[in-house]
Amino acid sequence: DAKTTQPPSMDCAEGRAANLPCNHSTISGNEYVYWYRQIHSQGPQYIIHGLKNNETNEMASLIITEDRKSSTLILPHATLRDTAVYYCIVRPAKAAGNKLTFGGGTRVLVKP
Amino acid sequence: DGGITQSPKYLFRKEGQNVTLSCEQNLNHDAMYWYRQDPGQGLRLIYYSQIVNDFQKGDIAEGYSVSREKKESFPLTVTSAQKNPTAFYLCASSNPGTLSYEQYFGPGTRLTVT
């Protein structure tokens, strides 16, 4: 699986958009970008995934650059409940065993 | 409600004892996983199972054992051979037949061995 690089931490003001970057310069053509988040002492929660087109759901938007070497997760109106560690994961759609490889993630603190 | 149940939430054991962590899902998912998380770290895969009566080692399987006798259950045993068993253990499941291949996680069991 391709390796991802994320900033270790970032702060965001409540009500503002939070833009979380992820670099995946060695991504292969068949690999998807997945985002999960983990609120303190809970299990991770799936947010969104994409291959090359931008994606949006009720939780967030995912912007993938044209060369697919980086992506940005956008939380449009951050709330205090969005404080969590956000993981960017790159893997093939049909990886053996459907495994996920979690790196260190970005610790996001939403401040009032 | 559909989901994954892990019990107990907190577990304390003495060193040298085996301990079994429970994981049950009612999502009708074929695949199930066990991860370990140490403080401030990401998740590491211990074991996974794609189908009943079959499972594979993940990245850190030493000192752990699993069974998959039923589709809905995937218990993890932490044996006395695991040198640093104190950690947060997370169980997950997924349905490889879906397009997104997302994994659903349980609430976790925090194991402390002294």
Interface residues (C-beta under 8 A of the other chain):
Chain A: Y34 S41 Q42 G43 P44 Q45 Y46 H49 Y87 A93 K94 A95 G97 N98 K99 L100 T101 F102 G103 G104 G105
Chain B: I4 A31 Y33 Y35 Q41 G42 L43 R44 L45 Y48 Q50 Q56 G58 F88 L90 A92 S94 P96 L99 S100 Y101 E102 Q103 Y104 F105 G106 P107 G108 R110
